[in-house]
Each structure stands twice: as structure tokens, then as C-alpha cells.
């Protein structure tokens, strides 16, 4: 079973597990998620999961979490893959700003920008000035 990031963000009080490594989790994660790296979760699933609860699992792009969910579902756990993973979350939560020829964009980290229209810029990251 899968869920989109948009659908996940509409839910309240849910169990969200980030299976990426600790470093990637600390660099950014979906709000209210906990970090249990893939190998730790797969080697100790009965320690972290309860068969009576539902868990939403994500990775960076949705590939490893899909694999994880398939295996855990076979073991009787109620787990749902977050389609697209953290990458999808970044795209969904991207900041949309108006752009003019006079705009100046500065960032504290490298910013990947996508022009959606001639007057719109989508750029995840920390925008200091526009």
C-alpha cells in the first residue's frame, strides 16, 4: 500500500518512520518522523513496531521504503510506503515566490530552482532575499 506526501501531510498523530541513515535524517526530514535506519529496522522490527499500529515509512526517493514495506507487510505489520520519499516532500513543500527581473535570490545552501512560469520560481532551501 502507498500514500502520497500530500495525503500524508493531511493526517494527524501518525507514526512516520524515516529509514535513511542518521546523517541524512539530521540534514532534513518530514516533520514528526522518527529515524530508524533501514538495516536497524529490518534486523529489529519486533522491537520497533507493533502489529496493532499503522506506520508510514519513507526513504530518500521511495525505492528502499517500498522494499521495506513489502517485507514488513509479509510479516504481518501495517506499513504504508510514502511514494517518492523525502524527495517528494521537498518538492511538495517547496517555496513558490514571484520573480521579477529585479529579484535577487541568495541562499545559505545551494538552491535548485525550477521556473514553473515566466513569473514564478520554485526553490527549496533558505531564501534570504528576493
Secondary structure, DSSP 4 states (H G I P E B T S, - for coil): -EE-HHHHHT--S-EEEE-S-HHHHHH---TTEEE--HHHHHHSHHHH--TTSEEEEE-SSSHHHHHHHHHHHHTT-EEEEETTHHHHHHHHT--EEE--TT----BSS---EEEEETTEEEE-S-B---
